[in-house]
Amino acid sequence: MVEFRNRLNFFIFLKLPSAFICGVRIKSINEHICFTTVSYKWINKNPFNSMYWAVQGMAAELATGALIINKINQLNKNISMLVIRNEAEFIKKGKGVITFNCNQGLEIDNALKRVIKTNESQIITLNALGKNNNGNIISKFIFIWSLKVKN
């Protein structure tokens, strides 16, 4: 999985340059969970001396999306994915390193099985929880993804 993590971080560099510049990285990924990190720094701060909400959103979305990408790659199927809605809640100021995780690999497996079986798009709701180094919850994100077989 380290190789896959490195490939995804290279993907961030090539395809998501704003996320890469802001410091969004995949920390670890496996069948069930993905951890992403982003550090508070000058490039991603807001006027209130905390991390800009959209930077947190990029790291949170990546935690959910990378899990989907991992599963699709394992299936070797041509399946598209698209965020169709998201919600966020901000609990504390984002400072230091924030780690986001999504632990819904099994739910993604089930959704992809339905996509392949029915050849119809499926909607899946994935959560990403952001915590600081002290384990305090900084923000909570919900991403609603649409998955479908490409023709």
C-alpha positions in Angstrom: 0.0 0.0 0.0 3.0 2.3 0.4 3.5 2.2 -3.3 -0.1 3.1 -4.0 0.1 5.9 -1.4 3.1 7.3 -3.2 1.3 7.1 -6.6 -1.7 8.9 -5.1 0.6 11.7 -3.7 2.2 12.0 -7.2 -1.4 12.2 -8.6 -2.1 15.1 -6.2 1.0 16.9 -7.6 0.0 16.4 -11.2 -3.8 16.7 -11.1 -4.5 18.7 -7.9 -1.8 21.2 -7.8 -3.6 23.6 -5.4 -4.0 20.8 -2.9 -0.3 19.8 -3.3 0.9 23.4 -2.8 -1.3 23.8 0.3 0.3 20.6 1.7 -2.5 18.0 1.4 -1.0 14.5 1.5 -2.1 10.9 1.9 -0.5 9.6 5.1 -1.7 6.0 4.8 -4.3 3.9 3.0 -5.5 0.3 3.2 -8.7 -1.6 2.3 -10.7 0.0 5.1 -9.4 3.4 6.0 -7.5 6.4 4.5 -5.7 9.1 6.4 -4.8 12.4 4.9 -2.9 15.3 6.5 -2.5 19.0 6.0 -0.3 21.4 8.0 -1.3 24.9 8.9 1.1 27.3 7.1 1.2 30.7 5.4 -0.1 29.5 2.1 -3.3 28.0 3.5 -4.2 30.4 6.3 -7.2 32.7 6.5 -7.4 36.2 8.1 -8.4 34.6 11.4 -5.1 32.9 11.9 -6.4 29.4 11.2 -6.5 27.0 8.2 -8.8 28.1 5.4 -11.9 25.9 5.3 -11.4 25.0 1.7 -8.0 23.5 2.4 -9.5 21.3 5.1 -12.2 20.4 2.5 -9.5 19.3 0.0 -7.9 17.0 2.6 -11.2 15.6 3.7 -12.4 15.0 0.2 -9.2 13.2 -0.6 -9.6 10.9 2.4 -12.9 9.7 0.9 -12.0 9.8 -2.8 -8.7 8.0 -2.4 -10.5 5.0 -0.8 -12.9 4.9 -3.8 -10.0 5.2 -6.3 -8.2 2.3 -4.5 -11.3 0.1 -4.7 -11.9 0.9 -8.4 -8.2 0.2 -9.2 -8.5 -3.2 -7.5 -11.6 -4.1 -9.5 -10.0 -3.1 -12.8 -13.3 -1.6 -14.0 -14.1 1.6 -15.7 -16.1 3.4 -13.1 -16.6 7.2 -12.8 -16.9 9.0 -9.5 -18.2 12.5 -8.8 -19.0 14.5 -5.6 -22.6 15.6 -6.0 -22.9 17.3 -2.6 -21.0 18.0 0.6 -21.5 19.4 4.1 -19.1 20.5 6.7 -19.0 21.4 10.4 -16.1 23.3 11.9 -15.6 22.8 15.7 -12.2 24.4 16.4 -9.7 26.6 14.6 -7.4 24.5 12.3 -3.8 24.9 13.4 -0.8 22.6 13.3 -1.3 19.3 11.5 -4.8 18.2 10.9 -5.4 14.5 10.0 -8.5 13.4 8.2 -9.8 9.9 8.0 -12.5 8.0 6.3 -13.0 4.4 7.5 -15.9 3.3 5.2 -14.0 0.9 2.9 -16.7 -1.9 3.3 -19.5 0.5 2.4 -17.6 1.5 -0.8 -17.1 -2.2 -1.6 -20.9 -2.8 -1.4 -21.7 0.3 -3.5 -19.3 -0.7 -6.2 -20.7 -4.3 -6.2 -24.2 -2.7 -6.8 -22.8 -0.5 -9.6 -21.4 -3.5 -11.4 -24.3 -5.8 -10.8 -27.1 -3.3 -11.8 -25.1 -1.1 -14.3 -26.9 1.8 -12.6 -25.4 4.7 -10.7 -25.1 4.4 -7.0 -25.0 7.2 -4.4 -22.8 6.7 -1.3 -22.3 9.0 1.7 -18.8 9.1 3.1 -17.6 10.9 6.2 -14.2 12.4 6.9 -13.3 13.5 10.4 -10.4 16.0 11.0 -8.4 15.9 14.2 -5.4 17.9 15.4 -2.3 16.4 17.0 -4.0 16.4 20.4 -6.8 14.3 19.1 -9.3 17.1 19.2 -11.9 17.2 16.5 -11.4 20.2 14.3 -13.9 19.6 11.5 -16.4 17.0 10.1 -17.1 16.6 6.5 -19.8 14.6 4.6 -19.3 13.9 0.9 -22.0 12.4 -1.2 -20.5 10.6 -4.2 -22.1 9.3 -7.3 -20.6 6.1 -8.8 -21.4 4.7 -12.2 -20.0 2.4 -14.9 -18.5 4.3 -17.8 -19.7 3.3 -21.2 
